[in-house]
């Protein structure tokens, strides 16, 4: 099975799950803040997803939930 990073991104939070073969799934959420302006939330989301991908190490596939 490929290593899969699933993302559920809204304007106020990012939910994610990382699936690897023979390991328990890792899942958490990242709050982007609901009172910050949308440009700031988008910048934070970009930075957080970049850090998440780097932390996962090996990502073969990204799934985005809408």
Secondary structure, 3 states (H helix, E strand, C coil): CCCEEEEEECCCEEEEEEECCCCCCEEEEEECCCCCCHHHHHHHHHHHHHHHHHHHCCCCEEEEEC
